[in-house]
């Protein structure tokens, strides 16, 4: 699992942290051909898409506090109806919104991307 935050219940997690960890757990273990639908709100990343899935955003926004927003590590990933916003005040190297690992493939449908 791609996690920037420790799995430690001894400290309080923010709403965004809990939401990100829950969403990442769904990305880590999707059912074959699963469509993950999200409410149209903002989701704090970063996120990793390690397995094939369809991510239906319904206008939701993925964004990071810093650095990468989404790392795609699988083929057959589709992102629909979503905004992906890279770090606004960043160097060109840090403003990467989506990173495709070797052999990964992604299909976009009605997606707005800000970043590199």
C-alpha positions as CSV (number, residue, x, y, z in Angstrom):
1,X,0.0,0.0,0.0
2,X,1.2,3.5,-0.9
3,X,0.8,5.5,2.3
4,X,2.5,8.7,3.4
5,X,0.8,8.5,6.8
6,X,1.6,5.9,9.5
7,X,-1.0,3.4,10.5
8,X,-0.9,4.4,14.1
9,X,-4.0,4.9,16.2
10,X,-2.1,6.7,19.0
11,X,-2.6,10.1,17.4
12,X,-5.7,11.7,15.9
13,X,-6.0,11.7,12.1
14,X,-7.7,14.6,10.4
15,X,-10.8,14.2,8.2
16,X,-8.6,14.4,5.1
17,X,-6.2,11.8,6.4
18,X,-9.0,9.3,7.3
19,X,-10.7,9.9,3.9
20,X,-7.4,9.4,2.0
21,X,-6.6,6.1,3.9
22,X,-10.1,4.8,3.3
23,X,-10.0,5.7,-0.4
24,X,-6.5,4.2,-0.9
25,X,-7.7,1.0,0.7
26,X,-10.4,0.8,-2.0
27,X,-7.8,1.4,-4.7
28,X,-5.6,-1.3,-3.3
29,X,-8.2,-4.0,-3.5
30,X,-10.8,-3.4,-6.2
31,X,-13.0,-6.2,-7.6
32,X,-12.4,-7.1,-11.2
33,X,-13.9,-4.4,-13.4
34,X,-15.1,-2.4,-10.4
35,X,-16.3,1.1,-10.8
36,X,-15.4,3.2,-7.7
37,X,-17.8,6.2,-7.5
38,X,-16.9,9.2,-5.3
39,X,-19.0,12.1,-4.1
40,X,-18.2,15.4,-5.8
41,X,-15.9,16.8,-3.1
42,X,-12.1,17.3,-2.6
43,X,-9.8,14.3,-1.8
44,X,-6.3,15.0,-0.4
45,X,-3.7,12.7,-1.9
46,X,-1.3,11.3,-2.9
47,X,-2.9,8.2,-4.2
48,X,-1.6,5.0,-5.9
49,X,-3.6,3.0,-8.4
50,X,-1.9,-0.4,-8.3
51,X,-4.6,-2.5,-9.9
52,X,-7.1,-2.1,-12.8
53,X,-10.2,-0.1,-12.0
54,X,-12.6,2.6,-13.2
55,X,-12.6,5.7,-11.0
56,X,-15.8,7.7,-11.5
57,X,-15.4,11.1,-9.9
58,X,-18.7,12.8,-10.5
59,X,-16.7,16.1,-10.5
60,X,-14.6,15.3,-7.5
61,X,-11.1,16.8,-7.2
62,X,-7.9,15.0,-6.2
63,X,-5.1,17.2,-4.9
64,X,-1.9,17.0,-2.8
65,X,-0.4,19.1,0.0
66,X,2.8,18.7,-1.9
67,X,4.2,16.6,-4.8
68,X,2.5,13.9,-6.8
69,X,-1.3,13.4,-6.9
70,X,-1.8,10.0,-8.5
71,X,0.7,7.2,-9.3
72,X,-0.7,4.7,-11.8
73,X,1.0,1.3,-11.6
74,X,-1.4,-0.8,-13.5
75,X,-2.8,-1.2,-17.0
76,X,-6.5,-0.8,-17.6
77,X,-7.1,2.2,-15.3
78,X,-9.8,4.6,-16.3
79,X,-10.5,8.0,-14.7
80,X,-13.8,9.7,-15.5
81,X,-15.5,13.0,-14.6
82,X,-12.8,14.2,-12.2
83,X,-10.3,17.1,-11.6
84,X,-6.7,16.3,-10.8
85,X,-4.8,19.2,-9.5
86,X,-1.0,19.2,-9.0
87,X,0.7,21.4,-6.5
88,X,0.2,25.0,-7.5
89,X,3.3,26.6,-5.9
90,X,5.9,24.0,-6.9
91,X,9.0,23.6,-9.0
92,X,8.3,21.8,-12.3
93,X,9.6,18.5,-10.8
94,X,7.2,18.8,-7.9
95,X,4.2,19.9,-9.9
96,X,3.6,16.4,-11.4
97,X,-0.1,15.6,-11.2
98,X,-0.1,12.0,-12.6
99,X,2.9,9.6,-12.8
100,X,2.6,6.5,-15.1
101,X,5.0,3.7,-14.0
102,X,6.5,1.5,-16.7
103,X,3.9,-0.7,-18.3
104,X,1.0,1.3,-16.9
105,X,-1.9,2.5,-19.0
106,X,-4.6,5.0,-18.3
107,X,-7.7,6.3,-20.1
108,X,-9.3,9.6,-19.3
109,X,-12.9,10.6,-19.9
110,X,-14.0,14.2,-19.1
111,X,-11.0,14.8,-16.8
112,X,-9.3,18.2,-16.1
113,X,-5.7,18.0,-15.1
114,X,-3.6,20.8,-13.7
115,X,0.1,20.0,-13.4
116,X,2.5,18.0,-15.4
